[in-house]
Amino acid sequence: FDLEVPDEWQPTPVDGEVQEFKLYSIEELDKELRFGQSLRPAMRAVLLDFMMRHGLFKDVEGEVDRSELSKAMRRERIRLW
């Protein structure tokens, strides 16, 4: 599910599993999903799903079609990379 929070809300790492949180713009997130190495594969899948459901992930010529990604994400087994 999606959780809406106020713009001024700041997550705080408290359990030692996370050192910091980073706020990405949609453009930065799109670039990171397509070309970056900072996010774990599980996080890529979650963020890609969010962006697709909200119409924020756009098709780019020469890349996998968004509809194909959507179908792949709904299958029992998935291989994104």
Distance bins in CASP14 RR format, pairs under 12 A and 6 or more apart:
PFRMAT RR
TARGET T0000
AUTHOR 0000-0000-0000
RMODE 2
METHOD distances of the structure
MODEL  1
1 46 0 0 0 0 0 1 0 0 0 0 0
1 49 0 0 0 0 0 1 0 0 0 0 0
1 50 0 0 0 0 0 1 0 0 0 0 0
1 53 0 0 0 0 0 1 0 0 0 0 0
2 46 0 0 0 0 0 1 0 0 0 0 0
2 47 0 0 0 0 0 1 0 0 0 0 0
2 49 0 0 0 0 0 1 0 0 0 0 0
2 50 1 0 0 1 0 0 0 0 0 0 0
2 51 0 0 0 0 0 1 0 0 0 0 0
2 53 0 0 0 0 1 0 0 0 0 0 0
2 54 0 0 0 0 1 0 0 0 0 0 0
3 9 0 0 0 0 0 1 0 0 0 0 0
3 11 0 0 0 0 0 1 0 0 0 0 0
3 50 0 0 0 0 0 1 0 0 0 0 0
4 54 0 0 0 0 0 1 0 0 0 0 0
5 11 0 0 0 0 1 0 0 0 0 0 0
5 21 0 0 0 0 0 1 0 0 0 0 0
5 23 0 0 0 0 0 1 0 0 0 0 0
7 23 0 0 0 0 0 1 0 0 0 0 0
8 23 0 0 0 0 0 1 0 0 0 0 0
9 21 0 0 0 0 0 1 0 0 0 0 0
9 23 0 0 0 0 0 1 0 0 0 0 0
10 20 0 0 0 0 0 1 0 0 0 0 0
10 21 1 0 0 1 0 0 0 0 0 0 0
10 22 0 0 0 0 0 1 0 0 0 0 0
10 23 0 0 0 0 1 0 0 0 0 0 0
11 18 0 0 0 0 1 0 0 0 0 0 0
11 20 0 0 0 0 1 0 0 0 0 0 0
11 21 1 0 1 0 0 0 0 0 0 0 0
11 22 0 0 0 0 0 1 0 0 0 0 0
11 23 0 0 0 0 1 0 0 0 0 0 0
12 18 0 0 0 0 1 0 0 0 0 0 0
12 19 0 0 0 0 0 1 0 0 0 0 0
12 20 0 0 0 0 1 0 0 0 0 0 0
12 21 0 0 0 0 1 0 0 0 0 0 0
13 19 1 0 0 1 0 0 0 0 0 0 0
13 20 1 0 0 1 0 0 0 0 0 0 0
13 21 1 0 0 1 0 0 0 0 0 0 0
13 22 0 0 0 0 0 1 0 0 0 0 0
14 21 0 0 0 0 0 1 0 0 0 0 0
18 40 0 0 0 0 0 1 0 0 0 0 0
18 43 0 0 0 0 0 1 0 0 0 0 0
20 38 0 0 0 0 0 1 0 0 0 0 0
22 28 0 0 0 0 1 0 0 0 0 0 0
22 29 0 0 0 0 1 0 0 0 0 0 0
22 32 0 0 0 0 1 0 0 0 0 0 0
22 38 0 0 0 0 1 0 0 0 0 0 0
22 39 0 0 0 0 1 0 0 0 0 0 0
22 43 0 0 0 0 0 1 0 0 0 0 0
23 29 0 0 0 0 1 0 0 0 0 0 0
24 30 0 0 0 0 1 0 0 0 0 0 0
24 31 0 0 0 0 1 0 0 0 0 0 0
24 32 1 0 0 1 0 0 0 0 0 0 0
24 33 0 0 0 0 1 0 0 0 0 0 0
24 36 0 0 0 0 0 1 0 0 0 0 0
24 38 0 0 0 0 1 0 0 0 0 0 0
24 39 0 0 0 0 1 0 0 0 0 0 0
24 43 0 0 0 0 0 1 0 0 0 0 0
24 47 0 0 0 0 1 0 0 0 0 0 0
24 50 0 0 0 0 0 1 0 0 0 0 0
24 51 0 0 0 0 0 1 0 0 0 0 0
24 56 0 0 0 0 0 1 0 0 0 0 0
25 31 0 0 0 0 1 0 0 0 0 0 0
25 32 0 0 0 0 0 1 0 0 0 0 0
25 56 0 0 0 0 0 1 0 0 0 0 0
26 32 0 0 0 0 0 1 0 0 0 0 0
26 33 0 0 0 0 0 1 0 0 0 0 0
26 47 0 0 0 0 0 1 0 0 0 0 0
26 50 0 0 0 0 0 1 0 0 0 0 0
26 51 1 0 0 1 0 0 0 0 0 0 0
26 54 0 0 0 0 1 0 0 0 0 0 0
26 55 0 0 0 0 1 0 0 0 0 0 0
26 56 1 0 1 0 0 0 0 0 0 0 0
26 57 0 0 0 0 1 0 0 0 0 0 0
26 58 0 0 0 0 0 1 0 0 0 0 0
27 33 0 0 0 0 0 1 0 0 0 0 0
27 34 0 0 0 0 0 1 0 0 0 0 0
27 51 0 0 0 0 0 1 0 0 0 0 0
27 56 0 0 0 0 1 0 0 0 0 0 0
27 57 0 0 0 0 0 1 0 0 0 0 0
27 58 0 0 0 0 0 1 0 0 0 0 0
28 34 0 0 0 0 0 1 0 0 0 0 0
28 35 0 0 0 0 0 1 0 0 0 0 0
28 36 0 0 0 0 0 1 0 0 0 0 0
28 38 0 0 0 0 0 1 0 0 0 0 0
28 39 0 0 0 0 0 1 0 0 0 0 0
28 47 0 0 0 0 0 1 0 0 0 0 0
29 35 0 0 0 0 0 1 0 0 0 0 0
29 36 0 0 0 0 0 1 0 0 0 0 0
29 38 0 0 0 0 0 1 0 0 0 0 0
29 39 0 0 0 0 1 0 0 0 0 0 0
29 43 0 0 0 0 0 1 0 0 0 0 0
29 44 0 0 0 0 0 1 0 0 0 0 0
29 46 0 0 0 0 0 1 0 0 0 0 0
29 47 1 0 0 1 0 0 0 0 0 0 0
29 48 0 0 0 0 1 0 0 0 0 0 0
29 50 0 0 0 0 1 0 0 0 0 0 0
29 51 1 0 0 1 0 0 0 0 0 0 0
29 54 0 0 0 0 0 1 0 0 0 0 0
29 56 0 0 0 0 1 0 0 0 0 0 0
29 57 0 0 0 0 1 0 0 0 0 0 0
30 36 0 0 0 0 0 1 0 0 0 0 0
30 44 0 0 0 0 0 1 0 0 0 0 0
30 47 0 0 0 0 1 0 0 0 0 0 0
30 48 0 0 0 0 1 0 0 0 0 0 0
30 50 0 0 0 0 0 1 0 0 0 0 0
30 51 1 0 0 1 0 0 0 0 0 0 0
30 52 0 0 0 0 0 1 0 0 0 0 0
30 55 0 0 0 0 0 1 0 0 0 0 0
30 56 1 0 0 1 0 0 0 0 0 0 0
30 57 1 0 0 1 0 0 0 0 0 0 0
30 58 1 0 0 1 0 0 0 0 0 0 0
30 59 0 0 0 0 0 1 0 0 0 0 0
30 60 0 0 0 0 1 0 0 0 0 0 0
30 63 0 0 0 0 0 1 0 0 0 0 0
31 37 0 0 0 0 0 1 0 0 0 0 0
31 38 0 0 0 0 0 1 0 0 0 0 0
31 39 0 0 0 0 0 1 0 0 0 0 0
31 51 0 0 0 0 0 1 0 0 0 0 0
31 57 0 0 0 0 0 1 0 0 0 0 0
31 60 0 0 0 0 0 1 0 0 0 0 0
32 38 1 0 1 0 0 0 0 0 0 0 0
32 39 1 0 0 1 0 0 0 0 0 0 0
32 40 0 0 0 0 0 1 0 0 0 0 0
32 43 0 0 0 0 1 0 0 0 0 0 0
32 44 0 0 0 0 1 0 0 0 0 0 0
32 47 0 0 0 0 1 0 0 0 0 0 0
32 48 0 0 0 0 0 1 0 0 0 0 0
32 51 0 0 0 0 0 1 0 0 0 0 0
33 39 1 0 0 1 0 0 0 0 0 0 0
33 41 0 0 0 0 0 1 0 0 0 0 0
33 43 0 0 0 0 1 0 0 0 0 0 0
33 44 1 0 1 0 0 0 0 0 0 0 0
33 45 0 0 0 0 1 0 0 0 0 0 0
33 46 0 0 0 0 0 1 0 0 0 0 0
33 47 1 0 0 1 0 0 0 0 0 0 0
33 48 1 0 1 0 0 0 0 0 0 0 0
33 49 0 0 0 0 0 1 0 0 0 0 0
33 50 0 0 0 0 0 1 0 0 0 0 0
33 51 1 0 0 1 0 0 0 0 0 0 0
33 52 0 0 0 0 0 1 0 0 0 0 0
33 56 0 0 0 0 0 1 0 0 0 0 0
33 57 1 0 0 1 0 0 0 0 0 0 0
33 58 0 0 0 0 0 1 0 0 0 0 0
33 60 0 0 0 0 0 1 0 0 0 0 0
33 63 0 0 0 0 0 1 0 0 0 0 0
33 64 0 0 0 0 0 1 0 0 0 0 0
33 69 0 0 0 0 0 1 0 0 0 0 0
33 80 0 0 0 0 1 0 0 0 0 0 0
33 81 0 0 0 0 0 1 0 0 0 0 0
34 44 0 0 0 0 1 0 0 0 0 0 0
34 47 0 0 0 0 0 1 0 0 0 0 0
34 48 0 0 0 0 1 0 0 0 0 0 0
34 51 0 0 0 0 0 1 0 0 0 0 0
34 57 0 0 0 0 1 0 0 0 0 0 0
34 58 0 0 0 0 0 1 0 0 0 0 0
34 59 0 0 0 0 0 1 0 0 0 0 0
34 60 1 0 0 1 0 0 0 0 0 0 0
34 62 0 0 0 0 0 1 0 0 0 0 0
34 63 1 0 0 1 0 0 0 0 0 0 0
34 64 0 0 0 0 0 1 0 0 0 0 0
34 69 0 0 0 0 0 1 0 0 0 0 0
34 80 0 0 0 0 0 1 0 0 0 0 0
34 81 0 0 0 0 0 1 0 0 0 0 0
35 44 0 0 0 0 0 1 0 0 0 0 0
35 60 0 0 0 0 0 1 0 0 0 0 0
35 63 0 0 0 0 0 1 0 0 0 0 0
35 81 0 0 0 0 0 1 0 0 0 0 0
36 43 0 0 0 0 0 1 0 0 0 0 0
36 44 0 0 0 0 1 0 0 0 0 0 0
36 47 0 0 0 0 0 1 0 0 0 0 0
36 81 0 0 0 0 0 1 0 0 0 0 0
37 44 0 0 0 0 0 1 0 0 0 0 0
37 81 0 0 0 0 0 1 0 0 0 0 0
38 44 0 0 0 0 1 0 0 0 0 0 0
38 47 0 0 0 0 0 1 0 0 0 0 0
39 45 0 0 0 0 1 0 0 0 0 0 0
39 46 0 0 0 0 1 0 0 0 0 0 0
39 47 1 0 0 1 0 0 0 0 0 0 0
39 48 0 0 0 0 1 0 0 0 0 0 0
39 80 0 0 0 0 0 1 0 0 0 0 0
39 81 0 0 0 0 0 1 0 0 0 0 0
40 46 0 0 0 0 1 0 0 0 0 0 0
40 47 0 0 0 0 0 1 0 0 0 0 0
40 80 0 0 0 0 0 1 0 0 0 0 0
40 81 0 0 0 0 0 1 0 0 0 0 0
41 47 0 0 0 0 0 1 0 0 0 0 0
41 48 0 0 0 0 0 1 0 0 0 0 0
41 78 0 0 0 0 0 1 0 0 0 0 0
41 79 0 0 0 0 0 1 0 0 0 0 0
41 80 1 0 0 1 0 0 0 0 0 0 0
41 81 1 0 0 1 0 0 0 0 0 0 0
42 48 0 0 0 0 0 1 0 0 0 0 0
42 49 0 0 0 0 0 1 0 0 0 0 0
42 78 0 0 0 0 0 1 0 0 0 0 0
42 80 0 0 0 0 0 1 0 0 0 0 0
42 81 0 0 0 0 0 1 0 0 0 0 0
43 49 0 0 0 0 0 1 0 0 0 0 0
43 50 0 0 0 0 0 1 0 0 0 0 0
43 80 0 0 0 0 0 1 0 0 0 0 0
44 50 0 0 0 0 0 1 0 0 0 0 0
44 51 0 0 0 0 0 1 0 0 0 0 0
44 57 0 0 0 0 0 1 0 0 0 0 0
44 69 0 0 0 0 0 1 0 0 0 0 0
44 73 0 0 0 0 0 1 0 0 0 0 0
44 78 0 0 0 0 0 1 0 0 0 0 0
44 80 1 0 0 1 0 0 0 0 0 0 0
44 81 1 0 0 1 0 0 0 0 0 0 0
45 51 0 0 0 0 0 1 0 0 0 0 0
45 52 0 0 0 0 0 1 0 0 0 0 0
45 69 0 0 0 0 1 0 0 0 0 0 0
45 72 0 0 0 0 1 0 0 0 0 0 0
45 73 1 0 0 1 0 0 0 0 0 0 0
45 74 0 0 0 0 0 1 0 0 0 0 0
45 78 1 0 0 1 0 0 0 0 0 0 0
45 79 0 0 0 0 0 1 0 0 0 0 0
45 80 1 0 0 1 0 0 0 0 0 0 0
45 81 0 0 0 0 1 0 0 0 0 0 0
46 52 0 0 0 0 0 1 0 0 0 0 0
46 53 0 0 0 0 0 1 0 0 0 0 0
46 73 0 0 0 0 0 1 0 0 0 0 0
46 80 0 0 0 0 0 1 0 0 0 0 0
47 53 0 0 0 0 0 1 0 0 0 0 0
47 54 0 0 0 0 0 1 0 0 0 0 0
47 56 0 0 0 0 1 0 0 0 0 0 0
47 57 0 0 0 0 1 0 0 0 0 0 0
47 73 0 0 0 0 0 1 0 0 0 0 0
47 80 0 0 0 0 0 1 0 0 0 0 0
48 54 0 0 0 0 0 1 0 0 0 0 0
48 55 0 0 0 0 0 1 0 0 0 0 0
48 56 0 0 0 0 1 0 0 0 0 0 0
48 57 1 0 0 1 0 0 0 0 0 0 0
48 64 0 0 0 0 0 1 0 0 0 0 0
48 66 0 0 0 0 1 0 0 0 0 0 0
48 69 1 0 0 1 0 0 0 0 0 0 0
48 70 0 0 0 0 1 0 0 0 0 0 0
48 72 0 0 0 0 0 1 0 0 0 0 0
48 73 1 0 0 1 0 0 0 0 0 0 0
48 78 0 0 0 0 0 1 0 0 0 0 0
48 80 1 0 0 1 0 0 0 0 0 0 0
48 81 0 0 0 0 0 1 0 0 0 0 0
49 55 0 0 0 0 0 1 0 0 0 0 0
49 56 0 0 0 0 0 1 0 0 0 0 0
49 57 0 0 0 0 1 0 0 0 0 0 0
49 66 0 0 0 0 0 1 0 0 0 0 0
49 69 0 0 0 0 1 0 0 0 0 0 0
49 70 0 0 0 0 1 0 0 0 0 0 0
49 72 0 0 0 0 0 1 0 0 0 0 0
49 73 1 0 1 0 0 0 0 0 0 0 0
49 74 0 0 0 0 1 0 0 0 0 0 0
49 78 0 0 0 0 0 1 0 0 0 0 0
49 80 0 0 0 0 0 1 0 0 0 0 0
50 56 1 0 0 1 0 0 0 0 0 0 0
50 57 0 0 0 0 1 0 0 0 0 0 0
50 73 0 0 0 0 0 1 0 0 0 0 0
51 57 1 1 0 0 0 0 0 0 0 0 0
51 58 0 0 0 0 1 0 0 0 0 0 0
51 66 0 0 0 0 1 0 0 0 0 0 0
51 69 0 0 0 0 0 1 0 0 0 0 0
51 70 0 0 0 0 0 1 0 0 0 0 0
51 73 0 0 0 0 0 1 0 0 0 0 0
52 58 0 0 0 0 1 0 0 0 0 0 0
52 59 0 0 0 0 0 1 0 0 0 0 0
52 64 0 0 0 0 0 1 0 0 0 0 0
52 65 0 0 0 0 0 1 0 0 0 0 0
52 66 1 0 0 1 0 0 0 0 0 0 0
52 67 0 0 0 0 1 0 0 0 0 0 0
52 68 0 0 0 0 0 1 0 0 0 0 0
52 69 1 0 0 1 0 0 0 0 0 0 0
52 70 1 0 1 0 0 0 0 0 0 0 0
52 71 0 0 0 0 0 1 0 0 0 0 0
52 72 0 0 0 0 0 1 0 0 0 0 0
52 73 1 0 0 1 0 0 0 0 0 0 0
52 74 0 0 0 0 0 1 0 0 0 0 0
53 66 0 0 0 0 0 1 0 0 0 0 0
53 69 0 0 0 0 0 1 0 0 0 0 0
53 70 0 0 0 0 1 0 0 0 0 0 0
53 73 0 0 0 0 0 1 0 0 0 0 0
53 74 0 0 0 0 0 1 0 0 0 0 0
55 66 0 0 0 0 1 0 0 0 0 0 0
55 70 0 0 0 0 0 1 0 0 0 0 0
56 66 0 0 0 0 0 1 0 0 0 0 0
57 63 0 0 0 0 0 1 0 0 0 0 0
57 64 0 0 0 0 0 1 0 0 0 0 0
57 65 0 0 0 0 0 1 0 0 0 0 0
57 66 1 0 0 1 0 0 0 0 0 0 0
57 67 0 0 0 0 0 1 0 0 0 0 0
57 69 1 0 0 1 0 0 0 0 0 0 0
57 70 0 0 0 0 1 0 0 0 0 0 0
57 73 0 0 0 0 0 1 0 0 0 0 0
58 65 0 0 0 0 0 1 0 0 0 0 0
58 66 1 0 0 1 0 0 0 0 0 0 0
58 69 0 0 0 0 0 1 0 0 0 0 0
59 65 1 0 0 1 0 0 0 0 0 0 0
59 66 1 0 1 0 0 0 0 0 0 0 0
59 67 0 0 0 0 1 0 0 0 0 0 0
59 68 0 0 0 0 1 0 0 0 0 0 0
59 69 0 0 0 0 1 0 0 0 0 0 0
59 70 0 0 0 0 0 1 0 0 0 0 0
60 66 0 0 0 0 1 0 0 0 0 0 0
60 69 0 0 0 0 0 1 0 0 0 0 0
62 68 0 0 0 0 0 1 0 0 0 0 0
63 69 0 0 0 0 1 0 0 0 0 0 0
64 70 0 0 0 0 0 1 0 0 0 0 0
64 71 0 0 0 0 0 1 0 0 0 0 0
64 72 0 0 0 0 1 0 0 0 0 0 0
64 73 0 0 0 0 0 1 0 0 0 0 0
64 79 0 0 0 0 0 1 0 0 0 0 0
64 80 0 0 0 0 1 0 0 0 0 0 0
64 81 0 0 0 0 0 1 0 0 0 0 0
65 71 0 0 0 0 1 0 0 0 0 0 0
65 72 0 0 0 0 0 1 0 0 0 0 0
66 72 0 0 0 0 0 1 0 0 0 0 0
66 73 0 0 0 0 0 1 0 0 0 0 0
67 73 0 0 0 0 0 1 0 0 0 0 0
67 74 0 0 0 0 0 1 0 0 0 0 0
68 74 0 0 0 0 0 1 0 0 0 0 0
68 75 0 0 0 0 0 1 0 0 0 0 0
68 78 0 0 0 0 0 1 0 0 0 0 0
68 80 0 0 0 0 0 1 0 0 0 0 0
69 75 0 0 0 0 0 1 0 0 0 0 0
69 78 0 0 0 0 1 0 0 0 0 0 0
69 79 0 0 0 0 0 1 0 0 0 0 0
69 80 1 0 0 1 0 0 0 0 0 0 0
69 81 0 0 0 0 0 1 0 0 0 0 0
70 78 0 0 0 0 0 1 0 0 0 0 0
70 80 0 0 0 0 0 1 0 0 0 0 0
71 78 0 0 0 0 1 0 0 0 0 0 0
72 78 1 0 1 0 0 0 0 0 0 0 0
72 79 1 0 0 1 0 0 0 0 0 0 0
72 80 1 0 0 1 0 0 0 0 0 0 0
72 81 0 0 0 0 0 1 0 0 0 0 0
73 79 0 0 0 0 0 1 0 0 0 0 0
73 80 0 0 0 0 1 0 0 0 0 0 0
END
